[in-house]
Amino acid sequence: MKTNQYLKVFALLTFVLLVSNSLLAQNEEVKLAFYAKFPTLAEGVKSQTLSGEVDAAKTQEIRDLNNNLDAALQDMSSFLINPTDPVLVYFEKKDLKGKYFKKEPKAAHDEMVSIIVKAKNDIRDFMADKTQFGIDPRMAQKNISLFIEFKKQENYDEAYIPWTYSFLYSPRAHKAIYTTGESILQGMIEKETNANRKEDLIDTLLLVYDQRIKYFNQEGYVLGRKAVNVLKYRPTAINCAYDCLVKSVTLEQEASAPAVMLVFMQTTSEMFKREAKDNNGKTIVDPMTVINAYNSLNDLVTKALDAASTNEDKNILKEAQKGIEVHFATSGAANCDAIININEPKFALAEFKNDTIYLSNTLNLLDRQGCDESELHFEISKQLYSLQPSALAAGGIAARYLRQKEYSSAIKYYQEALDKCQNPESQAKFNYQLAYAYKESGQFSQARNYALKAASLKADFGQPYVLIGIMYAESSSACGTNAFEQASVYWLAVDMLQKAKQVDPSIAEQANKYINAYSGRYPNKEDAFMNSVTPGMTVKIGCWIQGSTSARF
């Protein structure tokens, strides 16, 4: 009995030894048999297969190869090792017509599997890059439908899995991979509480923009969206956002989204305030960069407003324009001294002196920042007028004459500015300045006409009503045959000042100063009684005013 047991153990040990000695030969035999079936795996996928353009025939050839690789992976299951087996077990390999091979060691098995997997990955990546639906069209279309449907339900977690397949394996299939994918990722980012996971999702979102540019172009537009979300989710990466914004606005020009133009000015201003540096320690945004950005953006918004076809679009652009002005005004680079010091040397150079775009932008900048009394403003106005007698240039010359109290010359150039002007806001300004020039030259009726025109062009413009109120008050002595009638004019003057406050609360302090002064000059009750006037009665005012008001004491 014991002898038989010893013989069995001896036989088993001998068998194991024989198996071990023949292992390398058997491994090589298995490999040779495998490579005979799949010759391209000997070197991975041959470079000439995965190169160049892909037509229908080549697409089919590559997909057949991919199917063979799938079959190869299934065949490799014949080489899996049971680690509890003390001896290598024989398995039948169907592909080798019933011929038996010993199961290879795990190292050889893993090596073959890694070759196959790498080949499949190379094929997958190549087909994703070269064809619309990648290696598996049916799977690509199925996953697109799935993530779109899950997104509609705001089920972002479920949408993420099929979206990921589409993003990786069929990136050319549909723009929804990027437009809907952006929403999916934003939805996941907003609700993610794990900081590391959240950062991974943000990384993926930023990759979405890069891959969208690669496969669907629209670089300027997409970079604008990327910049906005960099600032939203990674505000410390402001340098990256700034680079994207510069390129986006440069490419899109006046077609830039209003939000992108606004964010560009905001980011430029913030970069200047932070004294942001590049990798070499050099300041990225200096005062001139801020000023140039402002000039450029104002020019682009103006062009966009001219091209806008709906009131909604115009209102959005106007809001963006206001925001641009606020960010520039608060940037610290917008004071008159800085603007003048930067532009005086430039204006002295012939290349700028004859550049109408530069002259117009600089003149607009000086106007907006209240630097219109400077000598530079006047000189640029004259130069621009000589090259291009625009409303802007004529208005600049008129402003100088107005300050010098040369009212006839001021009126002449303001009239010309109005004739050439198409922008309602500028028209309102020129009408008001004309009104002031006529008022100062004693032509009150003309002045009132232009003041009312200015107010009609800009609903929140209270200053014209202040001007009219002052003119009424100054006319009191000439608008009545007695003290009561002359004092009644102050009622109408205060009416105008009250209206000024109503349409433009920002001038309340100025209006109240005049109201307090004029209300002390109202007719007294005795004079009113003598003229048969009681509180609330309508009183008509004569002379050039020709208006009516309500009596109050």
SULSUL-V870942 format. One line per field, one symbol per residue. ss: DSSP state (a for helix, b for strand, c for the rest). phi: phi as a letter, one per 40 degrees, with the letter a starting at -180 (. if undefined). burial: I if it has 9 or more other ideal C-beta (glycine too) atoms within 8 Angstrom, else O. Layout:
ss->???
phi->???
burial->???
//
This chain:
ss->caaaaaaaaaaaaaaaaaaaacaaaaaaaaaaaaaaacaaaaaccccccccccccaaaaaaaaaaaaaaaaaaaaaaaaccccccccccbbbcaaacccbbbcccaaaaaaaaaaaaaaaaaaaaaaaaaccccccaaaaaaaaaaaaaaaacccaaaaaaaaaaaaaaccccccaaaaaaaaaaaaaaaacccaaaaaaaaaaaaaaaaaaaaaaccaaaaaaaaaaaaaaacaaaaaaaaaaaaaaaaaaaaaccaaaaaaaaaaaaaaaaaccbcccccbcccaaaaaaaaaaaaaaaaaaaaacccaaaaaaaaaaaaaaaaaaaccccccaaaaaaaaaaaaccaaaaccaaaaaaaaaaaaaccccccaaaaaaaaaaaaacccaaaaaaaaaaaaacccaaaaaaaaaaaaaacccaaaaaaaaaaaaaaaaacccaaaaaaaaaaaaaacccccaaaaaaaaaaaacaaaccccaaaaaaaaaaaaaaaaaaaaacaaaaaaaaaaaaaaacccccaaaaaacccccccbbbbcccccbbbbccc
phi->.cccccccccccccccccccccccccdccccccccccbdccdbgccdccbagcbccccdcdcccccccccccccccccbcbcccccbcccbcbccbfgccbcccccccdccccccccccccccdcccccbbcbgcbdcccccccdccccccdcfccccccccccdcccbacccaccdbcccdcdccccccbcbcccccccccdcdccdccccccbbgfdccccccccdccccbbdcccccccdccdccccccfccdcdccccccccccccccccfcbcccgcccbbdcccccccdcccccccccccccbbcccccccccccccdcccccccgbbccdccccccdcccccccccbcccccccccccccccgbcccccdcccdccccccacccccccccdccccccgccccccdcccccccccbcdccccccccccdccccccgbcccdcdccccdcccacbccddccccdccccccdccbicaccccccdcdcccdccccdcccadcbdccccccdcccccbdccccccccbfbbdgccbcbcfccfbbabcab
burial->OOOOOOOOOOOIOOIIOOIOOIIOOIIOIIIOIIIOOIOIIOOIIOOOIIOOOIOOOOIOIIIOIIOIIIOIIOIIOIIOIOOOOOOOOOIOIOOOOOOOIIIIOOOIIOOIIOIIIIIIOIIIOIIIOOIOIIIOOOIIIIIIOIIIOIIOOOOIOOIIOIIOIIIOIIIIIOOIIIOIIIIIIIIIIOOIOOOOOIOOIIOIIIOIIIIIIOOOOOIIIIIIIIIIIIIOIIOOOIIIIIOIIIIIIOIIIIOIOIOIIIIIIIIIIIIIOOOIOOOOOOOIIOIOIIIOIIIIIIIIIIIIIOOIOOOOIIOIIIIIIOIIIOIIOOIOIIOIOIIIOIIIOIIOOOOIIOOIOIIIIIIIIIIOIOIIOIOIIIIIIIIIIOOOOIIIIIIIIIIIIIOOOOIOIIIIIIIIIIOIIOOOOIIIIIIIIIIIIIIOIOOIOIIIIIIIIIIOIIOOIIIIIIIIIIIIIOIIOOIIOOOIIIIIIIIIIIIIIIIIIOIIOOIOOOIIOIIOOIIOOIIOOOIIOOIOIOOOOOIOIOIOIOOOIOIOO
//
